[in-house]
Amino acid sequence: MSDPGASAGPGLAVMMYTVLAQARADLEGTLARLAAAGYTGVETYGLVEEFGAARVRAAIAAAGLTLTSAHAPFPAGERAERILDENEELGARVLVWSMERNEFDSPAAITRGAARVNEAAERAAGRGMSIAYHNHFAEFARYHGGRQAYDLLLERLDDRVLVELDAYWALMGGADPAEVIARLGDRVRFLHVKDGPAVSYEGDVMVPIGEGQIDWRRVLATPSGVRWHIVELERLDIDTFAALERSYAYLAGHGLSEGAR
């Protein structure tokens, strides 16, 4: 993974789940269109299973994009080596995944889940790769003994485990994303940027960045170790590329993220 230059802001990427249907229909064309819109990176999701690692890697390179990270299951247990093999062929340096909602039901469940993540970090390190943890809302909504489940998780994770913070889901869990970013400091390397009404985890329809409930100028001004802002818009009722173009205009136009134009 190549970082933007020290004098630049975080790079601006797209989580490929946002354009998964389009990529399945036309992988190379979709990636080229993201690059033409000004995005400089992508985080993969579901593409290796569809097209194979070699083709996806070649298509990303042909579009002139950087592979920021791969959304792939933790390489732990019986499937660990296969997951690592696929993502090594893809050229991924960081693998990102989440624990399940019920793994935050108790401190013991958190401990068991963290052990799986730590196993993944150890195995990935053997390939020169890293693991990053991606949150949903339960990590912030649940408390045990007066302590937030997310804090209990971070205490149990190996220091090598990086963080990909989904600011929208943190907000849905009752947290202030800016405060969480400040607390994480250099450990948070990726930020999922999405926007919407912030009403329902299951049903929110997303909107272009800057048109929803998150004060992104405040959140993204928080000092941190973030290298990439990764736009993810899972559910939309407008054209996907139009939403991505408006998101780019907001983030790059306000100098919050570093795009290609």
TAGI-V507549 format. One record per residue. PSI is psi as a letter, one per 20 degrees, with the letter a starting at -180 (999 if undefined). OMEGA is omega in whole degrees, -180 to 180 (* if undefined). BURIAL is b if it has 9 or more other ideal C-beta (glycine too) atoms within 8 Angstrom, else e. Layout:
# TAGI-V507549
psi;omega;burial
PSI;OMEGA;BURIAL
PSI;OMEGA;BURIAL
This chain:
# TAGI-V507549
psi;omega;burial
p;178;b
p;-180;e
q;170;e
q;-179;b
q;-175;e
h;-178;e
i;-178;e
r;174;e
r;177;e
q;178;b
r;-175;b
o;-174;b
r;177;b
p;171;b
p;-170;b
i;173;b
h;-180;b
h;-177;b
k;-175;b
g;180;b
g;-180;e
g;-179;b
h;178;b
h;179;e
h;-176;e
n;-175;e
g;-175;b
g;-180;b
h;179;e
g;179;b
g;178;b
h;-180;b
h;176;b
g;179;b
g;180;b
h;179;e
i;178;b
i;179;b
q;-176;b
i;-179;b
r;174;b
q;168;b
p;-174;b
q;174;b
p;172;b
j;-175;b
h;-179;b
g;179;b
h;-177;e
g;-170;e
i;-173;e
q;-173;e
g;-175;b
g;-179;e
g;-180;b
g;179;b
g;-179;b
h;-179;e
h;178;b
g;180;b
g;-179;e
h;178;b
i;-179;b
k;-178;e
q;175;b
p;172;b
o;-177;b
h;-171;b
r;178;b
p;174;b
o;-174;b
q;-179;b
q;177;e
p;177;b
n;178;b
q;179;b
b;-172;e
h;-176;e
j;-171;e
g;-175;b
h;178;e
g;179;e
g;180;b
g;179;b
g;-178;e
g;-175;b
h;172;b
g;177;b
h;178;b
h;-177;b
j;-180;e
p;176;b
h;-179;b
p;176;b
p;-174;b
p;178;b
r;-176;b
r;168;e
r;-179;b
q;-177;e
g;-177;e
i;178;e
j;175;b
j;-178;b
h;-178;e
q;175;e
h;179;e
h;179;e
h;177;b
g;180;b
g;179;b
g;179;b
g;180;b
h;179;b
h;178;b
g;179;b
g;-179;b
h;175;b
g;179;b
g;-180;b
h;179;b
g;180;b
g;-180;b
h;-180;b
h;178;b
i;177;e
j;-177;e
k;-178;e
r;179;b
r;176;b
q;172;b
q;-179;b
p;179;b
p;-178;b
q;163;b
c;-175;b
h;-173;b
h;-179;b
h;-177;b
h;-177;b
h;-174;b
q;-179;b
q;177;e
p;-178;b
k;180;e
j;-178;e
p;-179;e
p;-178;b
h;-180;b
g;178;b
g;178;e
h;178;b
g;-177;b
h;178;e
h;-175;e
i;-178;b
q;173;b
q;-180;e
i;180;e
i;-180;e
o;179;b
r;-180;b
p;165;b
o;-177;b
p;170;b
o;-174;b
h;-178;b
g;-180;b
h;174;b
g;177;b
g;179;b
h;176;b
j;177;b
j;-178;e
r;171;b
o;-176;e
h;180;b
g;179;b
h;180;e
g;179;b
g;179;b
h;-179;b
h;-178;e
h;178;b
c;-174;b
i;-177;e
h;-180;e
o;-176;b
h;-178;b
q;179;b
o;173;b
p;-176;b
o;176;b
r;-177;b
q;-179;b
a;-177;b
i;-180;b
l;-179;b
g;-173;e
p;178;e
g;-175;e
h;-168;e
i;-178;e
p;171;b
p;-175;b
r;177;b
r;176;b
q;-179;b
p;-179;b
i;-178;b
j;-179;e
b;-170;b
i;-177;e
p;175;b
n;-173;e
h;179;b
h;176;e
g;-176;e
g;-174;b
i;175;b
i;-178;e
p;179;b
p;-178;e
a;176;b
j;-175;b
p;177;b
h;-176;b
p;167;b
o;-174;b
o;-178;b
p;177;b
p;179;b
n;-170;b
g;-176;e
p;-178;e
q;172;b
j;172;e
r;-180;e
p;-175;e
g;-178;b
h;175;b
g;179;b
h;179;b
h;179;b
g;177;b
h;177;b
g;178;b
g;-179;b
h;180;e
g;-174;b
g;179;b
h;-178;b
h;177;e
j;178;e
k;-178;e
h;-179;b
q;-178;b
o;177;b
a;-177;b
i;-179;e
999;*;e
